[in-house]
């Protein structure tokens, strides 16, 4: 069954989002929305996973996670970053994120990182 991922990032043309799209394409679709668009998802499509690009979010990532958790309580939320720190991990987990992963441009690494959610 095809599964759709929502990726949230203001860096809409990033190489990471292209790699994510390539990694996801055999399994389903990738919808990319800006941070601003993510705040107003409403009753849109059903997502198997919400993936937040920590470097591509300019505002309050914890607030966005809390908001998305209220709007989509059953959808896993994963934060992706190039430079993980325990401080940020603690922040996103307290806000309601399910996982915190390292960003990669390798499609196989991306697939493996997201495997448990799809």
ABEGO torsion letter per residue (X at the ends): XBBBBBBBBABAABAAAAAAAAAAAAAEBBBBBBAAAAAAAEABBBBABBBBBAAABABBAAAAAAAAAAABAABBBBBBBABBBAAAAAAAAAAGBABBBBBBABAAAAAAAAAAAX
